[in-house]
């Protein structure tokens, strides 16, 4: 699963940076970090919150 995240992050980084390697690497790292944190710390099996008020 992490390989899929890395591939997706690299594709997103390259598309958003218009092939500037430094910016692509920075965007790929940020995208991968966001995906990794969401995958690791989201409590799977619980529904997503749909509103803030109880």
PQR file of N, CA, C, O and H, with PARSE charges and radii, in Angstrom:
ATOM      1  N   UNK A   1       0.826  -1.190   0.000 -0.4000 1.5000
ATOM      2  CA  UNK A   1       0.000   0.000   0.000 -0.0000 2.0000
ATOM      3  C   UNK A   1       0.868   1.251   0.000  0.5500 1.7000
ATOM      4  O   UNK A   1       0.534   2.241  -0.652 -0.5500 1.4000
ATOM      5  N   UNK A   2       1.967   1.210   0.720 -0.4000 1.5000
ATOM      6  CA  UNK A   2       2.846   2.380   0.752 -0.0000 2.0000
ATOM      7  C   UNK A   2       3.480   2.647  -0.611  0.5500 1.7000
ATOM      8  O   UNK A   2       3.746   3.799  -0.951 -0.5500 1.4000
ATOM      9  H   UNK A   2       2.238   0.406   1.249  0.4000 1.0000
ATOM     10  N   UNK A   3       3.724   1.595  -1.395 -0.4000 1.5000
ATOM     11  CA  UNK A   3       4.256   1.787  -2.743 -0.0000 2.0000
ATOM     12  C   UNK A   3       3.242   2.521  -3.624  0.5500 1.7000
ATOM     13  O   UNK A   3       3.617   3.352  -4.451 -0.5500 1.4000
ATOM     14  H   UNK A   3       3.508   0.659  -1.118  0.4000 1.0000
ATOM     15  N   UNK A   4       1.963   2.210  -3.443 -0.4000 1.5000
ATOM     16  CA  UNK A   4       0.917   2.921  -4.184 -0.0000 2.0000
ATOM     17  C   UNK A   4       0.877   4.383  -3.765  0.5500 1.7000
ATOM     18  O   UNK A   4       0.737   5.268  -4.609 -0.5500 1.4000
ATOM     19  H   UNK A   4       1.659   1.535  -2.771  0.4000 1.0000
ATOM     20  N   UNK A   5       0.998   4.641  -2.471 -0.4000 1.5000
ATOM     21  CA  UNK A   5       1.043   6.022  -1.991 -0.0000 2.0000
ATOM     22  C   UNK A   5       2.228   6.771  -2.591  0.5500 1.7000
ATOM     23  O   UNK A   5       2.083   7.914  -3.025 -0.5500 1.4000
ATOM     24  H   UNK A   5       1.112   3.922  -1.785  0.4000 1.0000
ATOM     25  N   UNK A   6       3.404   6.133  -2.618 -0.4000 1.5000
ATOM     26  CA  UNK A   6       4.598   6.774  -3.169 -0.0000 2.0000
ATOM     27  C   UNK A   6       4.424   7.066  -4.659  0.5500 1.7000
ATOM     28  O   UNK A   6       4.794   8.141  -5.131 -0.5500 1.4000
ATOM     29  H   UNK A   6       3.522   5.205  -2.265  0.4000 1.0000
ATOM     30  N   UNK A   7       3.865   6.119  -5.392 -0.4000 1.5000
ATOM     31  CA  UNK A   7       3.628   6.333  -6.822 -0.0000 2.0000
ATOM     32  C   UNK A   7       2.648   7.482  -7.037  0.5500 1.7000
ATOM     33  O   UNK A   7       2.899   8.366  -7.855 -0.5500 1.4000
ATOM     34  H   UNK A   7       3.564   5.246  -5.009  0.4000 1.0000
ATOM     35  N   UNK A   8       1.545   7.473  -6.315 -0.4000 1.5000
ATOM     36  CA  UNK A   8       0.538   8.528  -6.450 -0.0000 2.0000
ATOM     37  C   UNK A   8       1.125   9.891  -6.087  0.5500 1.7000
ATOM     38  O   UNK A   8       0.865  10.884  -6.767 -0.5500 1.4000
ATOM     39  H   UNK A   8       1.341   6.754  -5.650  0.4000 1.0000
ATOM     40  N   UNK A   9       1.916   9.935  -5.017 -0.4000 1.5000
ATOM     41  CA  UNK A   9       2.524  11.195  -4.592 -0.0000 2.0000
ATOM     42  C   UNK A   9       3.490  11.711  -5.652  0.5500 1.7000
ATOM     43  O   UNK A   9       3.551  12.915  -5.900 -0.5500 1.4000
ATOM     44  H   UNK A   9       2.128   9.128  -4.465  0.4000 1.0000
ATOM     45  N   UNK A  10       4.239  10.820  -6.276 -0.4000 1.5000
ATOM     46  CA  UNK A  10       5.170  11.230  -7.316 -0.0000 2.0000
ATOM     47  C   UNK A  10       4.438  11.766  -8.542  0.5500 1.7000
ATOM     48  O   UNK A  10       4.846  12.774  -9.120 -0.5500 1.4000
ATOM     49  H   UNK A  10       4.189   9.841  -6.075  0.4000 1.0000
ATOM     50  N   UNK A  11       3.375  11.104  -8.933 -0.4000 1.5000
ATOM     51  CA  UNK A  11       2.593  11.574 -10.085 -0.0000 2.0000
ATOM     52  C   UNK A  11       1.995  12.949  -9.799  0.5500 1.7000
ATOM     53  O   UNK A  11       2.054  13.843 -10.643 -0.5500 1.4000
ATOM     54  H   UNK A  11       3.044  10.286  -8.464  0.4000 1.0000
ATOM     55  N   UNK A  12       1.425  13.114  -8.620 -0.4000 1.5000
ATOM     56  CA  UNK A  12       0.834  14.410  -8.258 -0.0000 2.0000
ATOM     57  C   UNK A  12       1.907  15.488  -8.212  0.5500 1.7000
ATOM     58  O   UNK A  12       1.695  16.594  -8.709 -0.5500 1.4000
ATOM     59  H   UNK A  12       1.377  12.388  -7.935  0.4000 1.0000
ATOM     60  N   UNK A  13       3.055  15.179  -7.623 -0.4000 1.5000
ATOM     61  CA  UNK A  13       4.140  16.154  -7.554 -0.0000 2.0000
ATOM     62  C   UNK A  13       4.620  16.578  -8.924  0.5500 1.7000
ATOM     63  O   UNK A  13       4.856  17.764  -9.156 -0.5500 1.4000
ATOM     64  H   UNK A  13       3.227  14.280  -7.219  0.4000 1.0000
ATOM     65  N   UNK A  14       4.770  15.627  -9.841 -0.4000 1.5000
ATOM     66  CA  UNK A  14       5.218  15.966 -11.195 -0.0000 2.0000
ATOM     67  C   UNK A  14       4.174  16.766 -11.962  0.5500 1.7000
ATOM     68  O   UNK A  14       4.523  17.682 -12.707 -0.5500 1.4000
ATOM     69  H   UNK A  14       4.578  14.664  -9.652  0.4000 1.0000
ATOM     70  N   UNK A  15       2.918  16.436 -11.791 -0.4000 1.5000
ATOM     71  CA  UNK A  15       1.874  17.178 -12.502 -0.0000 2.0000
ATOM     72  C   UNK A  15       1.751  18.614 -12.003  0.5500 1.7000
ATOM     73  O   UNK A  15       1.562  19.534 -12.798 -0.5500 1.4000
ATOM     74  H   UNK A  15       2.634  15.692 -11.186  0.4000 1.0000
ATOM     75  N   UNK A  16       1.857  18.807 -10.705 -0.4000 1.5000
ATOM     76  CA  UNK A  16       1.678  20.148 -10.144 -0.0000 2.0000
ATOM     77  C   UNK A  16       2.897  21.046 -10.289  0.5500 1.7000
ATOM     78  O   UNK A  16       2.776  22.268 -10.212 -0.5500 1.4000
ATOM     79  H   UNK A  16       2.012  18.059 -10.059  0.4000 1.0000
ATOM     80  N   UNK A  17       4.074  20.454 -10.500 -0.4000 1.5000
ATOM     81  CA  UNK A  17       5.290  21.266 -10.558 -0.0000 2.0000
ATOM     82  C   UNK A  17       5.732  21.562 -11.978  0.5500 1.7000
ATOM     83  O   UNK A  17       6.714  22.278 -12.175 -0.5500 1.4000
ATOM     84  H   UNK A  17       4.172  19.461 -10.563  0.4000 1.0000
ATOM     85  N   UNK A  18       5.040  21.038 -12.967 -0.4000 1.5000
ATOM     86  CA  UNK A  18       5.392  21.236 -14.373 -0.0000 2.0000
ATOM     87  C   UNK A  18       6.839  20.830 -14.642  0.5500 1.7000
ATOM     88  O   UNK A  18       7.587  21.544 -15.310 -0.5500 1.4000
ATOM     89  H   UNK A  18       4.242  20.456 -12.808  0.4000 1.0000
ATOM     90  N   UNK A  19       7.222  19.656 -14.104 -0.4000 1.5000
ATOM     91  CA  UNK A  19       8.520  19.009 -14.309 -0.0000 2.0000
ATOM     92  C   UNK A  19       9.717  19.777 -13.754  0.5500 1.7000
ATOM     93  O   UNK A  19      10.826  19.625 -14.268 -0.5500 1.4000
ATOM     94  H   UNK A  19       6.615  19.075 -13.561  0.4000 1.0000
ATOM     95  N   UNK A  20       9.528  20.588 -12.732 -0.4000 1.5000
ATOM     96  CA  UNK A  20      10.652  21.152 -11.980 -0.0000 2.0000
ATOM     97  C   UNK A  20      10.990  20.140 -10.886  0.5500 1.7000
ATOM     98  O   UNK A  20      10.172  19.886 -10.002 -0.5500 1.4000
ATOM     99  H   UNK A  20       8.628  20.712 -12.315  0.4000 1.0000
ATOM    100  N   UNK A  21      12.180  19.568 -10.942 -0.4000 1.5000
ATOM    101  CA  UNK A  21      12.507  18.426 -10.086 -0.0000 2.0000
ATOM    102  C   UNK A  21      12.471  18.750  -8.595  0.5500 1.7000
ATOM    103  O   UNK A  21      11.966  17.951  -7.806 -0.5500 1.4000
ATOM    104  H   UNK A  21      12.844  19.774 -11.660  0.4000 1.0000
ATOM    105  N   UNK A  22      12.991  19.895  -8.200 -0.4000 1.5000
ATOM    106  CA  UNK A  22      13.015  20.242  -6.782 -0.0000 2.0000
ATOM    107  C   UNK A  22      11.613  20.421  -6.216  0.5500 1.7000
ATOM    108  O   UNK A  22      11.290  19.902  -5.147 -0.5500 1.4000
ATOM    109  H   UNK A  22      13.401  20.544  -8.841  0.4000 1.0000
ATOM    110  N   UNK A  23      10.803  21.147  -6.932 -0.4000 1.5000
ATOM    111  CA  UNK A  23       9.426  21.368  -6.493 -0.0000 2.0000
ATOM    112  C   UNK A  23       8.623  20.074  -6.527  0.5500 1.7000
ATOM    113  O   UNK A  23       7.782  19.834  -5.661 -0.5500 1.4000
ATOM    114  H   UNK A  23      11.065  21.568  -7.800  0.4000 1.0000
ATOM    115  N   UNK A  24       8.886  19.243  -7.534 -0.4000 1.5000
ATOM    116  CA  UNK A  24       8.196  17.950  -7.623 -0.0000 2.0000
ATOM    117  C   UNK A  24       8.532  17.083  -6.422  0.5500 1.7000
ATOM    118  O   UNK A  24       7.653  16.426  -5.864 -0.5500 1.4000
ATOM    119  H   UNK A  24       9.569  19.438  -8.237  0.4000 1.0000
ATOM    120  N   UNK A  25       9.799  17.076  -6.020 -0.4000 1.5000
ATOM    121  CA  UNK A  25      10.195  16.285  -4.854 -0.0000 2.0000
ATOM    122  C   UNK A  25       9.534  16.805  -3.587  0.5500 1.7000
ATOM    123  O   UNK A  25       9.088  16.019  -2.751 -0.5500 1.4000
ATOM    124  H   UNK A  25      10.513  17.610  -6.473  0.4000 1.0000
ATOM    125  N   UNK A  26       9.468  18.111  -3.439 -0.4000 1.5000
ATOM    126  CA  UNK A  26       8.829  18.704  -2.264 -0.0000 2.0000
ATOM    127  C   UNK A  26       7.332  18.384  -2.232  0.5500 1.7000
ATOM    128  O   UNK A  26       6.802  18.010  -1.186 -0.5500 1.4000
ATOM    129  H   UNK A  26       9.831  18.750  -4.118  0.4000 1.0000
ATOM    130  N   UNK A  27       6.660  18.526  -3.351 -0.4000 1.5000
ATOM    131  CA  UNK A  27       5.229  18.224  -3.405 -0.0000 2.0000
ATOM    132  C   UNK A  27       4.963  16.733  -3.204  0.5500 1.7000
ATOM    133  O   UNK A  27       3.985  16.360  -2.555 -0.5500 1.4000
ATOM    134  H   UNK A  27       7.090  18.830  -4.201  0.4000 1.0000
ATOM    135  N   UNK A  28       5.825  15.880  -3.756 -0.4000 1.5000
ATOM    136  CA  UNK A  28       5.657  14.436  -3.578 -0.0000 2.0000
ATOM    137  C   UNK A  28       5.836  14.057  -2.110  0.5500 1.7000
ATOM    138  O   UNK A  28       5.087  13.233  -1.584 -0.5500 1.4000
ATOM    139  H   UNK A  28       6.619  16.183  -4.283  0.4000 1.0000
ATOM    140  N   UNK A  29       6.821  14.652  -1.454 -0.4000 1.5000
ATOM    141  CA  UNK A  29       7.037  14.355  -0.039 -0.0000 2.0000
ATOM    142  C   UNK A  29       5.849  14.812   0.802  0.5500 1.7000
ATOM    143  O   UNK A  29       5.418  14.095   1.706 -0.5500 1.4000
ATOM    144  H   UNK A  29       7.429  15.321  -1.882  0.4000 1.0000
ATOM    145  N   UNK A  30       5.319  15.992   0.514 -0.4000 1.5000
ATOM    146  CA  UNK A  30       4.165  16.493   1.270 -0.0000 2.0000
ATOM    147  C   UNK A  30       2.930  15.633   1.020  0.5500 1.7000
ATOM    148  O   UNK A  30       2.179  15.343   1.951 -0.5500 1.4000
ATOM    149  H   UNK A  30       5.669  16.574  -0.220  0.4000 1.0000
ATOM    150  N   UNK A  31       2.716  15.224  -0.227 -0.4000 1.5000
ATOM    151  CA  UNK A  31       1.573  14.377  -0.550 -0.0000 2.0000
ATOM    152  C   UNK A  31       1.694  13.021   0.117  0.5500 1.7000
ATOM    153  O   UNK A  31       0.719  12.505   0.664 -0.5500 1.4000
ATOM    154  H   UNK A  31       3.326  15.460  -0.983  0.4000 1.0000
ATOM    155  N   UNK A  32       2.898  12.435   0.075 -0.4000 1.5000
ATOM    156  CA  UNK A  32       3.103  11.138   0.712 -0.0000 2.0000
ATOM    157  C   UNK A  32       2.897  11.236   2.223  0.5500 1.7000
ATOM    158  O   UNK A  32       2.279  10.356   2.822 -0.5500 1.4000
ATOM    159  H   UNK A  32       3.690  12.854  -0.369  0.4000 1.0000
ATOM    160  N   UNK A  33       3.408  12.292   2.836 -0.4000 1.5000
ATOM    161  CA  UNK A  33       3.240  12.460   4.278 -0.0000 2.0000
ATOM    162  C   UNK A  33       1.766  12.573   4.650  0.5500 1.7000
ATOM    163  O   UNK A  33       1.329  11.988   5.641 -0.5500 1.4000
ATOM    164  H   UNK A  33       3.910  13.007   2.349  0.4000 1.0000
ATOM    165  N   UNK A  34       1.000  13.322   3.862 -0.4000 1.5000
ATOM    166  CA  UNK A  34      -0.428  13.462   4.139 -0.0000 2.0000
ATOM    167  C   UNK A  34      -1.150  12.123   3.994  0.5500 1.7000
ATOM    168  O   UNK A  34      -1.981  11.774   4.833 -0.5500 1.4000
ATOM    169  H   UNK A  34       1.355  13.797   3.057  0.4000 1.0000
ATOM    170  N   UNK A  35      -0.840  11.372   2.938 -0.4000 1.5000
ATOM    171  CA  UNK A  35      -1.466  10.065   2.752 -0.0000 2.0000
ATOM    172  C   UNK A  35      -1.069   9.092   3.857  0.5500 1.7000
ATOM    173  O   UNK A  35      -1.907   8.339   4.353 -0.5500 1.4000
ATOM    174  H   UNK A  35      -0.166  11.655   2.256  0.4000 1.0000
ATOM    175  N   UNK A  36       0.195   9.103   4.239 -0.4000 1.5000
ATOM    176  CA  UNK A  36       0.682   8.194   5.274 -0.0000 2.0000
ATOM    177  C   UNK A  36       0.030   8.481   6.619  0.5500 1.7000
ATOM    178  O   UNK A  36      -0.393   7.559   7.316 -0.5500 1.4000
ATOM    179  H   UNK A  36       0.876   9.714   3.836  0.4000 1.0000
ATOM    180  N   UNK A  37      -0.054   9.749   6.983 -0.4000 1.5000
ATOM    181  CA  UNK A  37      -0.672  10.116   8.259 -0.0000 2.0000
ATOM    182  C   UNK A  37      -2.156   9.764   8.249  0.5500 1.7000
ATOM    183  O   UNK A  37      -2.681   9.253   9.238 -0.5500 1.4000
ATOM    184  H   UNK A  37       0.289  10.498   6.416  0.4000 1.0000
ATOM    185  N   UNK A  38      -2.831  10.033   7.138 -0.4000 1.5000
ATOM    186  CA  UNK A  38      -4.255   9.700   7.054 -0.0000 2.0000
ATOM    187  C   UNK A  38      -4.468   8.194   7.152  0.5500 1.7000
ATOM    188  O   UNK A  38      -5.382   7.744   7.842 -0.5500 1.4000
ATOM    189  H   UNK A  38      -2.405  10.447   6.334  0.4000 1.0000
ATOM    190  N   UNK A  39      -3.632   7.408   6.469 -0.4000 1.5000
ATOM    191  CA  UNK A  39      -3.777   5.955   6.484 -0.0000 2.0000
ATOM    192  C   UNK A  39      -3.435   5.380   7.854  0.5500 1.7000
ATOM    193  O   UNK A  39      -4.099   4.453   8.316 -0.5500 1.4000
ATOM    194  H   UNK A  39      -2.889   7.774   5.908  0.4000 1.0000
ATOM    195  N   UNK A  40      -2.408   5.918   8.506 -0.4000 1.5000
ATOM    196  CA  UNK A  40      -1.930   5.366   9.771 -0.0000 2.0000
ATOM    197  C   UNK A  40      -2.821   5.743  10.946  0.5500 1.7000
ATOM    198  O   UNK A  40      -3.108   4.906  11.801 -0.5500 1.4000
ATOM    199  H   UNK A  40      -1.869   6.671   8.130  0.4000 1.0000
ATOM    200  N   UNK A  41      -3.255   6.986  10.994 -0.4000 1.5000
ATOM    201  CA  UNK A  41      -3.929   7.466  12.192 -0.0000 2.0000
ATOM    202  C   UNK A  41      -5.442   7.552  12.079  0.5500 1.7000
ATOM    203  O   UNK A  41      -6.107   7.791  13.087 -0.5500 1.4000
ATOM    204  H   UNK A  41      -3.022   7.666  10.299  0.4000 1.0000
ATOM    205  N   UNK A  42      -6.014   7.368  10.895 -0.4000 1.5000
ATOM    206  CA  UNK A  42      -7.469   7.377  10.794 -0.0000 2.0000
ATOM    207  C   UNK A  42      -8.008   6.080  11.374  0.5500 1.7000
ATOM    208  O   UNK A  42      -7.546   5.004  10.993 -0.5500 1.4000
ATOM    209  H   UNK A  42      -5.474   7.174  10.076  0.4000 1.0000
ATOM    210  N   UNK A  43      -8.971   6.151  12.282 -0.4000 1.5000
ATOM    211  CA  UNK A  43      -9.513   4.922  12.871 -0.0000 2.0000
ATOM    212  C   UNK A  43     -10.400   4.188  11.864  0.5500 1.7000
ATOM    213  O   UNK A  43     -11.572   4.522  11.692 -0.5500 1.4000
ATOM    214  H   UNK A  43      -9.346   7.025  12.591  0.4000 1.0000
ATOM    215  N   UNK A  44      -9.831   3.204  11.217 -0.4000 1.5000
ATOM    216  CA  UNK A  44     -10.563   2.452  10.196 -0.0000 2.0000
ATOM    217  C   UNK A  44     -11.758   1.746  10.826  0.5500 1.7000
ATOM    218  O   UNK A  44     -11.683   1.268  11.957 -0.5500 1.4000
ATOM    219  H   UNK A  44      -8.879   2.933  11.357  0.4000 1.0000
ATOM    220  N   UNK A  45     -12.832   1.689  10.101 -0.4000 1.5000
ATOM    221  CA  UNK A  45     -14.043   1.046  10.581 -0.0000 2.0000
ATOM    222  C   UNK A  45     -15.027   2.018  11.198  0.5500 1.7000
ATOM    223  O   UNK A  45     -16.176   1.654  11.448 -0.5500 1.4000
ATOM    224  H   UNK A  45     -12.893   2.078   9.181  0.4000 1.0000
ATOM    225  N   UNK A  46     -14.604   3.240  11.449 -0.4000 1.5000
ATOM    226  CA  UNK A  46     -15.508   4.247  11.990 -0.0000 2.0000
ATOM    227  C   UNK A  46     -15.973   5.157  10.861  0.5500 1.7000
ATOM    228  O   UNK A  46     -15.198   5.438   9.947 -0.5500 1.4000
ATOM    229  H   UNK A  46     -13.670   3.536  11.246  0.4000 1.0000
ATOM    230  N   UNK A  47     -17.200   5.617  10.899 -0.4000 1.5000
ATOM    231  CA  UNK A  47     -17.674   6.502   9.827 -0.0000 2.0000
ATOM    232  C   UNK A  47     -16.993   7.860   9.914  0.5500 1.7000
ATOM    233  O   UNK A  47     -16.595   8.306  10.991 -0.5500 1.4000
ATOM    234  H   UNK A  47     -17.830   5.389  11.641  0.4000 1.0000
ATOM    235  N   UNK A  48     -16.867   8.507   8.763 -0.4000 1.5000
ATOM    236  CA  UNK A  48     -16.296   9.844   8.752 -0.0000 2.0000
ATOM    237  C   UNK A  48     -17.253  10.824   9.405  0.5500 1.7000
ATOM    238  O   UNK A  48     -18.468  10.660   9.298 -0.5500 1.4000
ATOM    239  H   UNK A  48     -17.190   8.145   7.889  0.4000 1.0000
ATOM    240  N   UNK A  49     -16.727  11.850  10.085 -0.4000 1.5000
ATOM    241  CA  UNK A  49     -17.617  12.856  10.665 -0.0000 2.0000
ATOM    242  C   UNK A  49     -18.288  13.650   9.546  0.5500 1.7000
ATOM    243  O   UNK A  49     -17.632  14.073   8.593 -0.5500 1.4000
ATOM    244  H   UNK A  49     -15.740  11.984  10.172  0.4000 1.0000
ATOM    245  N   UNK A  50     -19.589  13.845   9.670 -0.4000 1.5000
ATOM    246  CA  UNK A  50     -20.314  14.547   8.612 -0.0000 2.0000
ATOM    247  C   UNK A  50     -20.694  15.971   9.018  0.5500 1.7000
ATOM    248  O   UNK A  50     -21.036  16.791   8.167 -0.5500 1.4000
ATOM    249  H   UNK A  50     -20.121  13.501  10.443  0.4000 1.0000
ATOM    250  N   UNK A  51     -20.633  16.262  10.323 -0.4000 1.5000
ATOM    251  CA  UNK A  51     -20.891  17.617  10.773 -0.0000 2.0000
ATOM    252  C   UNK A  51     -20.192  17.828  12.119  0.5500 1.7000
ATOM    253  O   UNK A  51     -19.868  16.869  12.821 -0.5500 1.4000
ATOM    254  H   UNK A  51     -20.355  15.595  11.015  0.4000 1.0000
ATOM    255  N   UNK A  52     -19.968  19.089  12.463 -0.4000 1.5000
ATOM    256  CA  UNK A  52     -19.232  19.411  13.673 -0.0000 2.0000
ATOM    257  C   UNK A  52     -20.119  19.443  14.909  0.5500 1.7000
ATOM    258  O   UNK A  52     -19.672  19.076  15.996 -0.5500 1.4000
ATOM    259  H   UNK A  52     -20.231  19.867  11.893  0.4000 1.0000
ATOM    260  N   UNK A  53     -21.371  19.875  14.762 -0.4000 1.5000
ATOM    261  CA  UNK A  53     -22.262  19.990  15.906 -0.0000 2.0000
ATOM    262  C   UNK A  53     -22.808  18.609  16.289  0.5500 1.7000
ATOM    263  O   UNK A  53     -23.065  17.784  15.412 -0.5500 1.4000
ATOM    264  H   UNK A  53     -21.734  20.172  13.879  0.4000 1.0000
ATOM    265  N   UNK A  54     -22.988  18.349  17.591 -0.4000 1.5000
ATOM    266  CA  UNK A  54     -23.516  17.039  18.016 -0.0000 2.0000
ATOM    267  C   UNK A  54     -24.981  16.838  17.671  0.5500 1.7000
ATOM    268  O   UNK A  54     -25.547  15.786  17.970 -0.5500 1.4000
ATOM    269  H   UNK A  54     -22.779  19.019  18.304  0.4000 1.0000
TER
END
